Amino acid sequence: MPGQIEGNETLLMTVPANLVQSIRAFRVVELQEEAARLGHHFLYAHPQAGATKQQVLGLIAESFQFPKGIGKNFDGLRETLTTTMANAGHQEGFLVVLEQLPNAQKFDKEARETLLDVFRDAADYWAEKQVPFRVFYSFE
């Protein structure tokens, strides 16, 4: 059956363990199932309704069930995705989906790139700890 995984094959076998990339041909449901199969945390956000940096970060923090106040700025998000999560104990891995990042006047291309840089920094941080941290995103 197409799309089925056989044996030890993995949906992500051609995807490096620590990266940030466009979601492309992957489907969210398949990524969620793969995260569960691998024992990785699945973090999903659909922040399309955000019109400002604070709104987008707030929607991401809320979706990821981070403590209140984390979504105030990029540095707070970076800290939570790295040190805070590392201090929570052993981590098997992370699979993150940011679906439909908005394109708004107050959350423009530069803000989207800065947000993705935060996730790239987190991917680098977890790579040093040899923990998979894959981020898939799409734009509105």
N, C-alpha and C positions, 0 to 999 in steps of 0.2 A: 504494500500500500504506500503511495507517495507520501513523503513527509514523516514516515515512521522511522524510528531510530532502532537499529539492530545491534545487539551485543553491547560492546563498550563504545560504540560510535556515539558521538555527541553532536548536537546541533551546532555547537560552537567550536568544533574541532579545527576550523580554519581561521578562527578569530583569536588573536593574541589575548593573553590573560589580563592585560592591563592596558585598556585603550578607551578612547572616546570617539565614537563614529556615528554616522548617520544610520538610522534603523534599516534603510534600504529594503531588502526583500524579507526581512524578519517580521514575524507577526508577534504582537505583544503576548498573546495567549501562549504561543510556543515558547517564548522567552521565559515566561512565568513558570511553565511546566519544567523547562530545563533547569531553572534556578532551584526548583524544589527537588528535582532528580539529583542535582549536584550537592544539595544541602547548603546552598548559598542564600543570603538574604536577597529578597526581591523588593526593590524600592521603585515605586511607580508614581509619577506625577503628570498631571494634565493641566498645566498652568495657563492655558490659552486665555482665560478670562482676565488675567493680570494685565493692567495697563501701565504700571510703573514698576520700577525695580523692587520696591518694598512689597508690592502686591504679588509679583511673580515669586520672590523669595519666600513670602509668607505662604503662598499656595504650595510650594515645594516642601517647606518645613512641615506644614500641616499634613500633606499627603504622606510624607515619610514618618509621621508621628514623632517628630522631634519636639523637645520641650518648647514652650512658648518663649518668644524673644529671639530664637535662633535665626529666624528669617529676616532680621533687620538689615544685615549687610553681607557682602561677599566674604569678608574675613570670618564672621561668625559661622557661616555655612562651611567654609573651608576647615575651620577648627573642629566642627562637629563631625564632618566626613572623615577626619583623620584622627587626631589625638583623642577626642571624646569617644569615638567608636573603638579605638584601639584599647583605651583604658577600661572598656566594658568587658574585656575578656577575649579569649581566643575566638578568632573569626575564620570561618571556612572560605568565605568569598562573598562577593556582592555582584548583583546584576541590577543595573539601574536603567529605567526607561523614563525619558523626559519627552513626552508626546505633545506635539503642537506648541512649541515655544512661540510666544506671541511676537508679532511685529507691530509694535505700537509706537507712537511718537515719543513717549517717555520710556519705552523699553525697545530701543532700536538695535540695529545690527551690532553696534559697539557693545551694548549691554549684553546681548546674547553671547558674543564672543568672550566677554569677561566671565560670564556665567560658565561657559564651557571650559574656560581656562581653570576655574575653580575645580571642576570635575577632573580636568587633566592633571592638576596638581595632586588631587586625591589619588588618582590612578598611579602616579609616580610614587607617592608615599606608600601605598599598599604594595607596589611592585618591590620596593626595598624590603618589605616584610614577607615577600613571596606569597601574597594573598591575592587571588584574582579579584579585579575590580573593573568590570566592563560597563560602559555607559553607552546607551543607544539613544539617539535623539531624532526628533523631526521638527520642522518649522511649520507654522500656520500658513 
